[in-house]
Amino acid sequence: MSKYKIGTMTGVAIVVANMIGTGVFTSLGFQLKDLNNVPAILTLWVMGGILALSGAFSYAEVGTVIKKSGGEFAFLSTIYGPLVGYLSGWVSLTVGFAAPIALSAIAVVEYFPYESANVKLIGIALIALITLIHVQNLRTSSKFQNIGTLLKVILIVGIIIFGMATPVQTHIDFDLGANYFREIGSTAFAVALIYVSYSYSGWNAAAYITEEFKKPSKSLPIALVGGTFLVTVLYVLLQYIFLRNVPLDELVGQIDIGSIAAKKMLGEQYGNLFGVAISLLLISGISAMVWVGPRVTSSMAKVYGLWGYFKPIKQGEIPKRALWLQFSISCFLILTGTFEQILVYCGVLLSISSLLVVVGVFKLRKSGNHQDNGAYKSPLFPLFQILYIGLSLWMIIFVFMNNTYEAMAGLFNLILGLATYYINKRMYNTKIKQ
């Protein structure tokens, strides 16, 4: 019997589930501390979507040339050589997925509106349950992910429709004016864009499971670009609903924006139900990260003997050992409480990795690897690549200037990765297979 492969819609579900997390329900309150022009705030979310789409176009192009699972590890190993690819894979393997999984698991428990005896243990149990689902087989993973993501989208679309149906608040001015142009040109707007871009992270998720698609050349671009576009539309509409239905002064500095808006639209008694819905919504995101993260480890294990234990026991099987390794790292981060700081520095390192992938589009085009292989081509080249590179460099520099401690921790992580690379080289003398 032929090995089960996933279709395009599952790829879209993985991208959507990875992208939609707590950020879209929490970050508006902080933006309103320095910005108060509604069109400017909506522009902020549109720009975040354009940045994510710029990356998605580039990844779709690179991924249909280099048809390998593993995301940045596979892409950068092929474009720049084994060392760059290995370091990118090392970051993903150690903390790139484990840290956001840990944070999301804690968030699920804390968003749940009823008292929880032990947040950390419940979070660990949740990750264990989701990991157990994903070690079964690809068909089970696909069904679980599709159902979870569908419920997530239905919830958000329901909020949007209900919010549109309620009478508009008269306190909000949607007209463009001098204040709009002043705010979008301000430092506060630029800083807010960094945090909005974090809310859009996950747009590259489908690139980690390229080899699991039935037709990668067709499915990967649709999953990356289609999933990112869908989330962009949902994000912008959701912010519009929040701004439309709640007075601005009631949102400023607040974290639980979603709950505040739900109480305004549905009444106080339904606030707890919305908290439950947010908790369930986050489970889909954890599931997507649990699925795709170990594919990096598995891809590395096929090339580097040091990690050989974590490759699938048989060709084409689920990388079960890699899944349990990621579970162990997430548990360690939850128990030590270090994942929030790690998220900052691994976010920077992963941003550098994705930046290098986008730069790689220029290198691949120059080498002529697109010829007659059915590769997707990014539209309006090189517009989206230049846009992504410029904004990414600005955000990376900003974080290094303002989060020096986390930047140094990230550098230490890379040094550890470099050490394991040379340990592997001495032990196995392995060359990456192009």
VMD Tcl script that draws the C-alpha trace (Angstrom):
set ca {
  {0.00 0.00 0.00}
  {1.32 3.44 -0.91}
  {2.43 5.84 1.80}
  {-0.26 8.33 2.84}
  {0.40 11.90 1.69}
  {-1.38 15.09 2.72}
  {-3.33 17.38 0.40}
  {-3.34 21.12 -0.16}
  {-6.07 21.88 2.39}
  {-4.09 20.22 5.18}
  {-1.13 22.39 4.21}
  {-3.31 25.50 4.43}
  {-4.62 24.28 7.82}
  {-1.07 23.91 9.15}
  {-0.15 27.45 8.08}
  {-3.36 28.96 9.51}
  {-3.05 27.02 12.77}
  {0.60 28.03 13.21}
  {-0.13 31.69 12.58}
  {-3.25 32.28 14.67}
  {-2.30 32.44 18.33}
  {-2.64 34.76 21.30}
  {-1.05 37.77 19.57}
  {-4.11 38.73 17.56}
  {-6.21 38.80 20.77}
  {-3.72 40.61 23.01}
  {-1.47 43.09 21.18}
  {-4.03 45.78 20.27}
  {-4.07 47.17 23.81}
  {-0.35 47.92 23.68}
  {-0.60 49.51 20.23}
  {-3.26 51.90 21.53}
  {-0.86 53.27 24.16}
  {0.99 55.23 21.47}
  {-1.41 55.13 18.49}
  {-5.03 56.30 18.50}
  {-5.87 56.67 14.82}
  {-8.03 53.69 13.81}
  {-7.06 53.66 10.08}
  {-3.38 53.78 11.14}
  {-3.84 50.75 13.39}
  {-5.61 48.81 10.62}
  {-2.79 49.82 8.24}
  {-0.37 48.36 10.77}
  {-2.07 44.95 10.53}
  {-2.28 45.14 6.74}
  {1.46 45.87 6.57}
  {2.16 42.91 8.87}
  {0.23 40.73 6.44}
  {2.12 42.12 3.44}
  {5.43 41.34 5.17}
  {4.30 37.75 5.87}
  {3.03 37.35 2.29}
  {6.38 38.63 0.99}
  {8.08 35.84 2.89}
  {5.49 33.28 1.76}
  {6.04 34.13 -1.92}
  {9.78 33.61 -1.49}
  {9.44 30.35 0.45}
  {7.02 29.00 -2.15}
  {9.63 29.67 -4.83}
  {12.55 28.18 -2.88}
  {10.47 25.21 -1.68}
  {9.42 24.19 -5.18}
  {13.06 24.21 -6.30}
  {14.41 22.42 -3.20}
  {11.68 19.85 -2.61}
  {12.83 18.73 0.85}
  {11.21 18.79 4.29}
  {12.94 20.64 7.11}
  {12.28 24.30 6.26}
  {15.29 26.58 6.66}
  {17.61 23.66 7.45}
  {16.97 22.04 4.06}
  {16.90 25.32 2.13}
  {20.00 26.94 3.64}
  {22.02 23.71 3.50}
  {21.42 23.58 -0.24}
  {21.85 27.31 -0.97}
  {24.74 28.26 1.35}
  {26.28 24.97 2.44}
  {26.05 22.59 5.41}
  {27.29 24.87 8.22}
  {24.69 27.62 7.71}
  {21.96 25.03 7.29}
  {23.05 23.10 10.38}
  {23.03 26.19 12.62}
  {19.55 27.09 11.41}
  {18.39 23.54 12.09}
  {20.08 23.59 15.51}
  {18.04 26.65 16.57}
  {14.81 24.99 15.39}
  {15.74 21.67 17.03}
  {16.67 23.12 20.43}
  {14.20 25.95 21.04}
  {12.61 27.20 17.79}
  {9.49 25.09 18.22}
  {9.80 23.81 21.79}
  {9.68 27.34 23.32}
  {6.50 28.55 21.55}
  {4.87 25.16 22.25}
  {5.67 25.61 25.96}
  {4.34 29.17 26.00}
  {1.15 28.20 24.13}
  {0.49 25.27 26.47}
  {0.73 27.56 29.49}
  {-1.48 30.11 27.71}
  {-4.16 27.45 27.07}
  {-4.38 26.74 30.80}
  {-4.24 30.38 31.86}
  {-6.86 31.52 29.32}
  {-9.19 28.82 30.63}
  {-11.55 30.83 32.85}
  {-11.78 28.23 35.60}
  {-9.31 27.55 38.41}
  {-6.47 25.18 37.52}
  {-4.63 23.29 40.27}
  {-1.22 23.10 38.58}
  {-0.71 25.12 35.42}
  {2.67 23.60 34.53}
  {1.63 19.97 34.94}
  {-1.59 20.49 32.98}
  {0.42 22.22 30.23}
  {2.84 19.26 30.08}
  {-0.08 16.79 30.00}
  {-1.64 18.72 27.10}
  {1.60 18.62 25.06}
  {1.94 14.89 25.84}
  {-1.60 14.21 24.58}
  {-1.06 16.16 21.35}
  {2.31 14.47 20.79}
  {0.66 11.08 21.32}
  {-1.86 11.92 18.59}
  {0.89 12.89 16.14}
  {3.01 9.76 16.67}
  {0.16 7.56 15.41}
  {0.29 8.14 11.66}
  {0.11 10.92 9.09}
  {-3.59 10.34 8.40}
  {-4.45 10.85 12.09}
  {-2.28 13.98 12.25}
  {-3.98 15.35 9.14}
  {-7.52 14.77 10.40}
  {-6.79 16.19 13.86}
  {-5.14 19.28 12.35}
  {-7.89 19.90 9.80}
  {-10.68 19.64 12.37}
  {-8.86 21.82 14.92}
  {-8.07 24.53 12.38}
  {-11.61 24.49 10.96}
  {-13.04 25.09 14.44}
  {-10.52 27.90 14.97}
  {-11.51 29.65 11.73}
  {-15.24 29.15 12.43}
  {-14.81 30.79 15.84}
  {-13.01 33.82 14.41}
  {-15.41 34.19 11.47}
  {-18.30 33.93 13.95}
  {-16.84 36.77 16.04}
  {-16.38 38.88 12.91}
  {-19.93 38.28 11.64}
  {-21.49 38.94 15.04}
  {-19.34 42.05 15.45}
  {-20.42 43.37 12.07}
  {-24.09 42.80 12.95}
  {-23.97 44.86 16.16}
  {-24.53 48.62 15.96}
  {-21.33 50.59 15.30}
  {-19.92 52.65 18.16}
  {-20.13 56.40 17.41}
  {-16.89 57.19 19.26}
  {-14.68 55.82 16.48}
  {-13.53 57.96 13.56}
  {-12.60 55.94 10.47}
  {-11.77 58.96 8.31}
  {-8.24 59.52 7.03}
  {-6.66 62.79 8.08}
  {-3.42 64.51 8.98}
  {-3.20 62.46 12.17}
  {-3.19 59.24 10.11}
  {-0.09 60.21 8.12}
  {1.61 61.54 11.25}
  {1.10 58.23 13.10}
  {2.19 55.89 10.29}
  {5.41 57.87 10.03}
  {6.11 57.73 13.76}
  {8.59 55.61 15.72}
  {5.69 54.14 17.70}
  {4.20 52.77 14.47}
  {7.51 51.16 13.49}
  {7.94 49.56 16.92}
  {4.34 48.29 16.85}
  {5.03 46.69 13.46}
  {7.68 44.46 15.09}
  {5.14 43.02 17.50}
  {2.47 42.69 14.81}
  {4.97 40.74 12.70}
  {5.34 38.31 15.63}
  {1.56 37.80 15.52}
  {1.96 36.76 11.87}
  {4.81 34.31 12.56}
  {4.19 30.76 11.39}
  {3.46 31.64 7.75}
  {6.35 29.37 6.67}
  {5.04 26.25 8.49}
  {4.19 24.21 5.39}
  {7.82 24.41 4.20}
  {8.83 22.06 7.01}
  {6.77 19.15 5.64}
  {7.32 19.56 1.87}
  {7.96 15.86 1.30}
  {4.66 14.91 2.95}
  {2.56 16.62 0.26}
  {1.07 14.58 -2.59}
  {2.07 17.29 -5.07}
  {4.59 19.69 -3.46}
  {4.99 21.93 -6.54}
  {1.25 22.65 -6.53}
  {0.34 22.37 -2.84}
  {3.23 24.23 -1.19}
  {2.63 27.64 -2.86}
  {-1.12 27.44 -2.20}
  {-0.56 26.43 1.42}
  {2.00 29.18 2.09}
  {0.46 32.06 0.15}
  {-3.22 31.04 0.51}
  {-2.92 30.34 4.25}
  {-1.07 33.61 4.89}
  {-3.57 35.63 2.86}
  {-6.51 34.06 4.72}
  {-4.96 34.88 8.10}
  {-4.20 38.45 7.00}
  {-7.87 39.01 6.08}
  {-9.06 37.48 9.38}
  {-6.55 39.51 11.43}
  {-7.48 42.86 9.88}
  {-11.23 42.19 10.19}
  {-10.82 41.04 13.80}
  {-8.98 44.22 14.79}
  {-11.70 46.22 13.03}
  {-14.36 44.40 15.08}
  {-12.51 45.10 18.33}
  {-12.13 48.80 17.47}
  {-15.71 49.05 16.19}
  {-17.35 47.61 19.28}
  {-15.27 48.76 22.25}
  {-14.38 52.35 23.26}
  {-10.66 52.97 22.73}
  {-10.05 54.06 26.34}
  {-11.33 50.66 27.53}
  {-8.77 48.84 25.37}
  {-5.62 50.87 26.10}
  {-3.02 48.75 27.92}
  {-5.32 45.72 28.21}
  {-4.14 42.19 27.44}
  {-7.43 40.27 27.23}
  {-8.78 42.28 24.27}
  {-10.78 39.33 22.96}
  {-12.62 38.81 26.25}
  {-13.36 42.54 26.63}
  {-14.81 42.68 23.11}
  {-16.82 39.49 23.63}
  {-18.38 40.88 26.82}
  {-19.29 44.10 24.98}
  {-20.92 42.21 22.12}
  {-22.41 39.21 23.94}
  {-22.79 40.39 27.53}
  {-20.82 39.75 30.72}
  {-22.15 36.23 31.25}
  {-20.56 34.98 28.02}
  {-17.06 36.22 28.83}
  {-16.06 32.89 30.39}
  {-17.28 30.99 27.34}
  {-15.03 33.11 25.15}
  {-12.09 32.27 27.41}
  {-12.83 28.58 26.88}
  {-13.01 29.16 23.11}
  {-9.61 30.93 23.11}
  {-8.10 27.99 25.02}
  {-9.44 25.51 22.47}
  {-8.28 27.75 19.63}
  {-4.69 27.63 20.90}
  {-4.65 23.82 20.92}
  {-4.76 23.82 17.12}
  {-1.64 25.99 17.03}
  {0.21 23.71 19.47}
  {-0.77 20.74 17.30}
  {0.65 22.37 14.17}
  {3.97 23.15 15.88}
  {4.17 19.66 17.40}
  {3.68 18.25 13.90}
  {6.19 20.34 11.92}
  {8.98 20.91 14.48}
  {10.30 17.32 14.61}
  {10.58 17.30 10.79}
  {13.63 19.56 11.20}
  {15.22 17.12 13.64}
  {14.34 14.22 11.34}
  {15.86 15.98 8.33}
  {19.07 16.65 10.28}
  {19.17 13.06 11.52}
  {19.22 11.76 7.95}
  {22.44 13.70 7.28}
  {24.25 14.02 10.61}
  {25.16 10.86 12.52}
  {25.17 12.74 15.83}
  {21.39 13.01 15.55}
  {20.90 9.69 13.76}
  {18.88 8.19 16.63}
  {16.04 10.63 15.88}
  {15.45 9.74 12.25}
  {12.43 7.52 11.41}
  {13.08 3.83 12.07}
  {11.85 3.05 8.55}
  {11.93 5.26 5.46}
  {8.76 7.35 5.18}
  {7.55 6.73 8.75}
  {6.57 9.31 11.37}
  {9.73 10.60 13.20}
  {8.43 9.39 16.58}
  {11.71 9.77 18.47}
  {12.05 13.34 17.23}
  {8.51 14.08 18.41}
  {9.30 12.83 21.92}
  {12.60 14.75 21.95}
  {10.70 17.97 21.23}
  {8.19 17.06 23.96}
  {11.06 16.61 26.44}
  {12.59 19.99 25.59}
  {9.19 21.72 25.93}
  {8.69 20.07 29.34}
  {12.13 21.22 30.49}
  {11.36 24.80 29.41}
  {8.00 24.76 31.21}
  {9.50 23.41 34.43}
  {12.42 25.88 34.42}
  {10.30 28.82 33.23}
  {12.93 30.03 30.78}
  {10.94 29.91 27.56}
  {9.78 33.55 27.47}
  {13.34 34.93 27.26}
  {14.26 32.17 24.83}
  {11.38 33.23 22.59}
  {12.98 36.64 22.10}
  {16.41 35.42 21.06}
  {15.24 32.40 19.06}
  {12.79 34.72 17.29}
  {15.74 36.85 16.18}
  {17.77 33.82 15.08}
  {14.84 32.36 13.15}
  {14.27 35.77 11.54}
  {17.87 35.73 10.34}
  {17.32 32.22 8.93}
  {14.19 33.26 7.04}
  {15.97 36.38 5.80}
  {18.71 34.20 4.32}
  {16.09 32.03 2.60}
  {14.55 35.11 0.96}
  {18.02 36.30 -0.15}
  {18.46 32.80 -1.53}
  {15.77 33.49 -4.15}
  {18.25 35.79 -5.93}
  {20.92 33.10 -5.83}
  {18.59 30.39 -7.15}
  {17.39 32.59 -10.01}
  {20.96 33.44 -10.92}
  {21.92 29.76 -10.98}
  {19.03 28.93 -13.33}
  {17.59 26.19 -11.08}
  {14.07 27.16 -12.12}
  {14.47 25.88 -15.65}
  {11.95 23.20 -16.64}
  {11.30 21.87 -13.14}
  {7.84 23.35 -12.56}
  {9.06 25.70 -9.83}
  {6.77 28.46 -8.59}
  {7.92 32.01 -9.35}
  {7.31 34.85 -6.93}
  {5.24 37.63 -8.56}
  {6.64 41.13 -9.15}
  {10.19 39.93 -8.47}
  {12.17 41.40 -6.70}
  {9.62 43.75 -5.06}
  {8.46 41.42 -2.27}
  {11.99 40.15 -1.61}
  {13.38 43.69 -1.19}
  {10.46 44.61 1.07}
  {10.96 41.56 3.27}
  {14.73 41.97 3.47}
  {14.51 45.68 4.35}
  {11.89 45.30 7.10}
  {13.53 42.16 8.52}
  {16.94 43.85 8.80}
  {15.39 46.82 10.55}
  {13.56 44.59 13.07}
  {16.62 42.41 13.74}
  {18.83 45.45 14.39}
  {16.18 46.96 16.67}
  {15.96 43.80 18.80}
  {19.76 43.51 19.08}
  {19.94 47.13 20.27}
  {17.12 46.83 22.81}
  {17.46 43.21 24.02}
  {21.21 42.83 24.47}
  {20.97 40.04 27.08}
  {18.74 37.89 24.88}
  {20.99 38.60 21.88}
  {24.02 37.32 23.81}
  {22.06 34.23 24.88}
  {21.24 33.61 21.23}
  {24.93 33.93 20.35}
  {25.78 31.37 23.05}
  {23.20 28.98 21.59}
  {24.83 29.33 18.16}
  {28.26 28.61 19.68}
  {26.87 25.41 21.21}
  {25.42 24.51 17.81}
  {28.77 25.18 16.17}
  {30.45 22.88 18.70}
  {28.04 20.02 17.95}
  {28.59 20.55 14.21}
  {32.34 20.01 14.56}
  {31.84 17.14 17.03}
  {29.70 15.44 14.39}
  {32.33 16.19 11.75}
  {35.07 14.55 13.80}
  {32.97 11.54 14.75}
  {31.31 10.84 11.42}
  {33.09 13.00 8.83}
  {29.69 13.45 7.21}
  {29.05 15.62 4.19}
  {25.55 16.90 3.54}
  {23.78 15.33 0.62}
  {22.69 17.95 -1.86}
}
mol new
graphics top color blue
foreach p $ca { graphics top sphere $p radius 0.5 }
foreach p [lrange $ca 0 end-1] q [lrange $ca 1 end] { graphics top cylinder $p $q radius 0.2 }
display resetview
